[in-house]
């Protein structure tokens, strides 16, 4: 009698393995979908990175009065482009220096990198 009982348990064991395999496959699929969705550059993150770079550019500029981020927009799921502006005063003359900025997200590692063009400064007149 015990052998017959074990035989029915063995059949139940096969169903348990199939159910366990299905649950594991679903968990892996949900994990992959969550990671794929998380590796997109959203607007808020791109804006925050651009603001941090503009703030640092202002700190490195003598007599900096203000800074701004302009025309920042996403061009793909992993890249955003915009401009940063720094206003400073030198010898009683105001200067507006701007540069283009590109923010990229590596969708495999999640690392955010940026690239900046050289500064182009314009005389804005007397302060």
N, C-alpha and C positions, 0 to 999 in steps of 0.2 A: 504494500500500500504506500509506503513512503516513496518508492520510485515513481509512482503515478503522480503523487503530490508534487514531487520535484519537477516532473515533466511539465505540469501546468505552470509552475513558477518560471520555468525556463522560457515558456512561450510569453509570459508576462514580461520577462526580462528583455526579450527582443523588442516588445512594444515600448518598453521604457528606454531602451537604447535609441530607438527611432525618434521618440519624443525628445530625448536629450539632444540628439543631433539637430533636430529642427529648431529647438530653443537656442542652441549655440549658434546656428547659422543666422537666426534672426538677430541675435545680440551683435554679431559681427557686422551684419548689414546696417543696423542702426548706428553702430560706432563709426563705420565708414561714412555714412551720410552726415553725421554730426561733425566729423572732422572736415569733410569737404565743404560744408557750409561755413565753418568757422574760418577757413582759409581764404576768405574774400576780404578785400580792403574796403571797409565801410567809410562813409563820408565823415563820421565823427572822428575816427582814428586818423584819417588823412589830415583833417583840420587841426587836430591836436599836435601832430608831428610838425606841420607847417608853422604853427604858432610857436612851438618850442624852438624851431630853427630861427624864426624871425626875432624872437626874444634874445637868443644867443647872439645873433648878428648885431642887435642893438647894444648889447652889453660890450661887444668888442669894438664898437664905434665910439670915438670920443665925442662928447657933447650930444649924445643921442637924445632926442626929445620924444619920439614916438615910433611905433612900428605897426605894420598892418599886413594882413594876408588878403590878397585880391585874386578873384577869378579862379579859385581852386575848384576843379571839377574832375570827376573820374573819367578816364578814357577807356578803361577796361575793368575787369573784375579785380585786377591786381595792380593797377597803376593810376595815379592821380597827378595832374599837372596844374600849376598855378604860379602866382608871383608873390614875392614878399617885398615890402617897401619899408625903408628906414629913413626917417627924417632927422637931420642933425644940423647943427649950427657951427660955423667955423669963421672966425674973424668978422662976425656980424652978418654973415651971409648964410641963408638957409639952403641946404642941399637935400634933394630927394634921391636916394639911391635905391634902385630896384634890381631884382634878379629873378630869373625863372627858376622854379624848383620842380623836380620830378620825384615823386614818392612811389616806391615799389614794395610790394609784399611778395616774398618768396613763398609760393603756396605749398612747397614741400616742408620747409622748416618753420615757417611762420615769422621769419626775420624780416623786419622793415628796414629798408635802406633808402637813402636819398641822394640826389645829385643836384648841384647848383651851378648856374651859369655865373660868369664873372659879373661883378657889380657895374651898373651903368648909372652914373650920377648926373643929375641935372641941377643947374642953379635955379633956385626958386625965388630969388630976389633977396632984399635986405630983411633982416629979422625984426 
